[in-house]
């Protein structure tokens, strides 16, 4: 069996109504792991991770959240 790592993953959120909405995209390359919010999601629901992600559609580095996962304030 050959293993092929995933390099791009769409991130969805399931609402209490049962509907799924696209939150954004998670990507990985040799430089690290990155997340980008979907513009429609930010307009409708706002920032779901204010301690770790900026409230915009810029490509953002996904911070390490290995167990135990602790919220970290942005350094910028």
Sine and cosine of phi, psi and omega as CSV:
sin_phi,cos_phi,sin_psi,cos_psi,sin_omega,cos_omega
0.00,0.00,0.72,-0.70,-0.01,-1.00
-0.98,-0.21,0.75,-0.67,0.01,-1.00
-0.99,-0.11,0.79,-0.61,0.07,-1.00
-0.85,-0.53,0.91,-0.42,-0.03,-1.00
-0.92,0.39,0.53,-0.85,0.06,-1.00
-0.98,0.19,0.75,-0.66,-0.01,-1.00
-0.95,-0.30,-0.25,0.97,0.00,-1.00
-0.57,-0.82,0.72,-0.69,-0.05,-1.00
-0.64,-0.77,0.82,-0.57,0.11,-0.99
-0.98,0.19,0.74,-0.67,-0.02,-1.00
-0.97,-0.23,0.83,-0.55,0.01,-1.00
-0.89,-0.46,0.36,-0.93,0.05,-1.00
-0.83,-0.55,0.73,-0.68,0.07,-1.00
-0.99,-0.10,0.86,-0.51,-0.02,-1.00
-0.98,0.17,0.22,-0.98,0.01,-1.00
-0.89,0.45,-0.34,0.94,0.05,-1.00
-0.98,0.20,-0.18,0.98,-0.06,-1.00
0.99,-0.10,-0.19,0.98,0.03,-1.00
-0.96,0.29,0.57,-0.82,0.09,-1.00
-0.96,-0.27,0.68,-0.73,0.04,-1.00
-0.80,-0.59,0.57,-0.82,0.04,-1.00
-0.96,0.28,0.84,-0.54,0.06,-1.00
-1.00,0.04,-0.63,0.77,-0.05,-1.00
0.20,-0.98,-0.31,-0.95,-0.06,-1.00
-0.77,-0.64,0.69,-0.72,0.06,-1.00
-0.95,-0.32,0.79,-0.61,0.00,-1.00
-0.77,-0.64,0.41,-0.91,0.02,-1.00
-0.69,-0.72,0.67,-0.75,0.15,-0.99
-0.60,-0.80,-0.20,-0.98,-0.04,-1.00
-0.90,0.43,-0.30,0.95,-0.01,-1.00
-1.00,0.04,-0.28,0.96,-0.01,-1.00
0.59,-0.80,-0.31,-0.95,-0.01,-1.00
-0.92,-0.39,0.69,-0.72,-0.08,-1.00
-0.73,-0.68,0.45,-0.89,0.04,-1.00
-0.78,-0.62,0.57,-0.82,0.08,-1.00
-0.68,-0.73,0.86,-0.51,0.05,-1.00
-0.91,0.42,0.55,-0.84,0.19,-0.98
-0.97,0.23,0.73,-0.68,-0.06,-1.00
-0.86,0.52,-0.67,0.75,0.00,-1.00
-0.90,0.45,-0.64,0.77,0.01,-1.00
-0.88,0.48,-0.73,0.69,-0.01,-1.00
-0.88,0.48,-0.64,0.77,0.01,-1.00
-0.90,0.44,-0.68,0.73,-0.06,-1.00
-0.99,0.16,-0.64,0.77,-0.19,-0.98
-0.84,-0.54,-0.23,0.97,-0.01,-1.00
0.98,0.21,-0.14,-0.99,-0.07,-1.00
-0.97,0.23,0.86,-0.52,-0.02,-1.00
-1.00,0.04,-0.12,0.99,-0.02,-1.00
-0.63,-0.78,0.92,0.39,-0.13,-0.99
-0.90,0.44,-0.37,0.93,0.01,-1.00
-0.99,0.15,-0.38,0.92,-0.10,-1.00
-0.89,-0.45,-0.39,0.92,-0.07,-1.00
-0.79,-0.61,0.57,-0.82,0.06,-1.00
-0.98,0.19,0.43,-0.90,-0.05,-1.00
-1.00,0.06,0.90,0.43,0.03,-1.00
-0.40,-0.92,0.04,-1.00,-0.04,-1.00
-0.99,-0.16,0.27,0.96,0.07,-1.00
-0.93,0.37,0.45,-0.89,0.11,-0.99
-0.95,0.33,0.82,-0.57,-0.09,-1.00
-0.84,-0.54,0.61,-0.79,0.04,-1.00
-0.93,0.36,0.72,-0.69,0.04,-1.00
-1.00,0.10,0.89,-0.45,-0.04,-1.00
-0.95,0.31,0.49,-0.87,0.03,-1.00
-0.90,0.43,0.78,-0.63,0.01,-1.00
-0.75,-0.66,0.77,0.64,0.04,-1.00
-0.93,0.36,0.50,-0.87,0.01,-1.00
-0.87,0.50,0.65,-0.76,-0.11,0.99
-0.97,0.23,0.72,-0.70,-0.04,-1.00
-0.98,0.18,0.82,-0.58,0.02,-1.00
-0.82,-0.57,0.63,-0.78,0.05,-1.00
-0.92,0.39,0.66,-0.75,0.01,-1.00
-0.81,-0.58,0.67,-0.74,0.04,-1.00
-0.97,0.23,0.54,-0.84,0.05,-1.00
-0.86,0.51,0.58,-0.82,-0.01,-1.00
-1.00,0.00,-0.20,0.98,-0.03,-1.00
-1.00,-0.03,0.00,0.00,0.00,0.00
